[in-house]
Amino acid sequence: MSQVGLFYGTDTGNTERVADMIKDKIGSDIVEVHDIATASADDFAKYDKIILGQPTWYYGELQSSWDDFWDEFKEVDFTDKTFACFGLGDQADYAEYFLDAMGMMHDIALENGGIPAGYWSTDGYEFDESKAVTEDGEFFVGLAIDEDQQPEMTAERVDQWVDQVKEEMSL
Ligand SMILES: Cc1cc2nc3c(=O)[nH]c(=O)nc-3n(C[C@H](O)[C@H](O)[C@H](O)COP(=O)(O)O)c2cc1C
């Protein structure tokens, strides 16, 4: 069985592309990718290492298929599971809501007993507010990807983050 379950949702395809980059970089024999639109809570039970990916939509809202899954997600038991989040957003046009959905997703996995990995420096981003930052503002609670304003940085960010997560998850 694969060691890592990666669960993502997307409206326009960007998050799916980043999910595939992460899978390819970690190894397609190690990562099993699930579109949250067709996933169930049972799928989470199969893994003790989980990656969660979600873009933010419509001024700080969840992506639509994550939104549909949300009540079930709140019941997923993350005890003894290590999890890492990645989020997509637009730091200029939605500067007051940058990556909010990643923050909400992280908080549920944490509340449900998960061990967080993959925190990411806020250096190199310009935004006003985000629900996806640590209290001191130094870190995002997961990888921050901005395909609208900084697409040229995505590949390098994914590479660096995957190296970090592999170490933190002992992959
Ligand atoms: C109408 C609209 C609303 C958006 N709202 C937000 C937002 O509130 N916060 C944010 O960080 N990004 C926001 N974005 C940017 C998207 O998250 C970004 O384009 C992302 O790459 C889309 O990912 P997807 O293709 O996987 O759906 C918005 C984009 C659009 C077009």
The ligand as an SDF file (V2000), in Angstrom:
LIG
                    3D

 31 33  0  0  0  0  0  0  0  0999 V2000
  -13.6410   34.6090   -8.0420 C   0  0  0  0  0  0  0  0  0  0  0  0
  -12.3710   34.2220   -7.3520 C   0  0  0  0  0  0  0  0  0  0  0  0
  -12.2820   34.2900   -5.9700 C   0  0  0  0  0  0  0  0  0  0  0  0
  -11.0750   33.9820   -5.3090 C   0  0  0  0  0  0  0  0  0  0  0  0
  -10.9880   34.1460   -3.9450 N   0  0  0  0  0  0  0  0  0  0  0  0
   -9.8020   33.9500   -3.3100 C   0  0  0  0  0  0  0  0  0  0  0  0
   -9.6530   34.2030   -1.9180 C   0  0  0  0  0  0  0  0  0  0  0  0
  -10.5880   34.5840   -1.2160 O   0  0  0  0  0  0  0  0  0  0  0  0
   -8.4310   34.0010   -1.3550 N   0  0  0  0  0  0  0  0  0  0  0  0
   -7.3370   33.5730   -2.0860 C   0  0  0  0  0  0  0  0  0  0  0  0
   -6.2620   33.4330   -1.5210 O   0  0  0  0  0  0  0  0  0  0  0  0
   -7.4620   33.3170   -3.4190 N   0  0  0  0  0  0  0  0  0  0  0  0
   -8.6530   33.5060   -4.0480 C   0  0  0  0  0  0  0  0  0  0  0  0
   -8.7760   33.2550   -5.3940 N   0  0  0  0  0  0  0  0  0  0  0  0
   -7.6100   32.7200   -6.1470 C   0  0  0  0  0  0  0  0  0  0  0  0
   -7.6930   31.2000   -6.3430 C   0  0  0  0  0  0  0  0  0  0  0  0
   -7.5670   30.5260   -5.1300 O   0  0  0  0  0  0  0  0  0  0  0  0
   -6.5490   30.7750   -7.2800 C   0  0  0  0  0  0  0  0  0  0  0  0
   -6.7960   31.2600   -8.5710 O   0  0  0  0  0  0  0  0  0  0  0  0
   -6.2920   29.2740   -7.3110 C   0  0  0  0  0  0  0  0  0  0  0  0
   -5.1050   29.0210   -8.0280 O   0  0  0  0  0  0  0  0  0  0  0  0
   -7.4430   28.4760   -7.9210 C   0  0  0  0  0  0  0  0  0  0  0  0
   -7.1980   27.1090   -7.7400 O   0  0  0  0  0  0  0  0  0  0  0  0
   -7.9750   25.9550   -8.5040 P   0  0  0  0  0  0  0  0  0  0  0  0
   -7.6640   26.1350   -9.9850 O   0  0  0  0  0  0  0  0  0  0  0  0
   -7.4080   24.6850   -7.9870 O   0  0  0  0  0  0  0  0  0  0  0  0
   -9.4370   26.0780   -8.2270 O   0  0  0  0  0  0  0  0  0  0  0  0
   -9.9560   33.5460   -6.0570 C   0  0  0  0  0  0  0  0  0  0  0  0
  -10.0600   33.4610   -7.4520 C   0  0  0  0  0  0  0  0  0  0  0  0
  -11.2360   33.8050   -8.1040 C   0  0  0  0  0  0  0  0  0  0  0  0
  -11.2860   33.7330   -9.6140 C   0  0  0  0  0  0  0  0  0  0  0  0
  1  2  1  0
  2  3  1  0
  2 30  2  0
  3  4  2  0
  4  5  1  0
  4 28  1  0
  5  6  2  0
  6  7  1  0
  6 13  1  0
  7  8  2  0
  7  9  1  0
  9 10  1  0
 10 11  2  0
 10 12  1  0
 12 13  2  0
 13 14  1  0
 14 15  1  0
 14 28  1  0
 15 16  1  0
 16 17  1  0
 16 18  1  0
 18 19  1  0
 18 20  1  0
 20 21  1  0
 20 22  1  0
 22 23  1  0
 23 24  1  0
 24 25  2  0
 24 26  1  0
 24 27  1  0
 28 29  2  0
 29 30  1  0
 30 31  1  0
M  END
$$$$
